[in-house]
Every structure is written in C-alpha cells, then in structure tokens.
Amino acid sequence: MDPRINELFERIRQLEDEVEQELKRRRAELHADFEHRRIRFEREIVEQQRRFKAGLLAYVFGAELRHVASAPIIYALVFPLLLLDLSVTLYQFICFPLYRIPRVKRRDHFYFDRTHLAYLNLLEKFNCAYCSYGNGLASYVREIVARTEQYWCPIKHARRVLQAHPYYGGFADFGDAEGYRNELKTLRAALAGLDAAERK
C-alpha cells in the first residue's frame, strides 16, 4: 500500500483514540464508573437523574400521533433483525473455521448500558435496548462481512466508499491486478492473526 495512505490511516486511528479519551473524560465528569462491564453512578447523580424521569403513563398518553402510528412498523422489524442475526451467526460458525478466520465476538458489538440511566422510564429503556440491539447487530454483521470481504475480495472500489470498514484501507487498489495477486495470501493470513491482535 502507498506509504502516504498508510500515514493518513494512522492519523485517523490517532484521532479516533483522541475522541475516545475525550469521551472517557466526559464520563468521568458525569461520575459514571465501569464495574464488571456495568456502569455505576454515584448516588447523588442517580438522584439528580431521577428528577428528569418522565412518568410512564404521561409518556405513553402524551405521545405524538405520528409516533404511535409508526410504532407497529418499528417493532415489527424485530423479526427480520432476529433472522439476520441468526443467519450471520450460523454463517460465521460454519464458514469461518473453514477459512481460518477467527469468529466475531458478539459482546464486542452489543451494548445495553442505557438501562442504568435513572432518567429513563421503562418504555424508554425498552426502546433504547431495541435501538442498541439494531445498531449492535449492524456492527456485528458489518464485522462478519468485512472479514469475509478481506478473505474473498480485498479490492478497493473505483468510487469513494463512505465509512469503510477498518480492513478496507489495506485492500489492493482498484485495477491493480499484480497487487491483488501478490497481496491476497497476505491479507488472508492477516485475518488468521486477528485473535492474537484482539487479545492485546
């Protein structure tokens, strides 16, 4: 890969690290602490949050008509989401060992921490869990498909790809036949080393 492109990807990674450090600083300001993968707030923060909690009945009966009308459509999506989840999970459990690709860990993609927020009522917590599941599933599927793409077709597209997955930068350039043939085995081998890299 072009050294200049490598340098730019490294700068992007550094900026992402800076963003994460800033988010950690903000969580510390809000007195949120992680304990065994759960978030704990100081008691006074929880009390402060509860003052902003909307009552469940007031929340339901005060809902806008357009929100009520769209609710059955939103909740009905759970069935295709579950089918997608089952399908990609089975796919990776069957195919990834054959390709010597480490399986994607679900726990790295699904976060259900909003239930710890005292300012959310039961329905809001349910909705947040539903959104967390949908976004977590999208992240989980994206990682599975990204690893598959690196194994079978690690070639960049001719056009710009918005929010490309993390492996995309290492793919062979579009139209570079020699680079593709030379790099395919290396890119496949890199996938096999993901487990060791993730443990660091």
Secondary structure, 3 states (H helix, E strand, C coil): CCHHHHHHHHHHHHHHHHHHHHHHHHHHHCCEEEECCEEEECHHHHHHHHCCCCCHHHHHHCCCHHHHHHHHHHHHCHHHHHHHHHHHHHHHHHHHHHHCCCCCCHHHCCCCCHHHCCCCCHHHHHHHHHHHHHHHHHHHHHHHHHHHHHHHCCECCCCCCCCCCCCHHHCECCCCHHHHHHHHHHHHHHHHCHHHHHHC
